[in-house]
């Protein structure tokens, strides 16, 4: 019985993942706006974000943007935090400020 239940749970998990992936693929990108503030610098952006990130995390987006704009690491981390809040709808969505705890940027 345990093996049968394990197989049923595994099949249900597989079906749920496939359904979530299909729903994300069918969904339209959403507009997100965010702001980040560090050491007197302010950065903001407005973009279309694909549901599920389209394979790109907020941290990866911020890292690429920081590289292109030659931003300091702490502003890169603040941008990633603000974008993650906006895309996940968390508290204080869309803004990362000096009072936020420090975030170590990915390199």
Secondary structure, DSSP 8 states (H G I E B T S, - for coil): -HHHHHHHHHHHHHHHHHHHHHHHHHS--EEEEEEEEETTEEEEEEEEE-GGGGG--HHHHHHHHHHHHT--HHHHHHHHHHHHHHHHT-TTTTEE-TTS-------
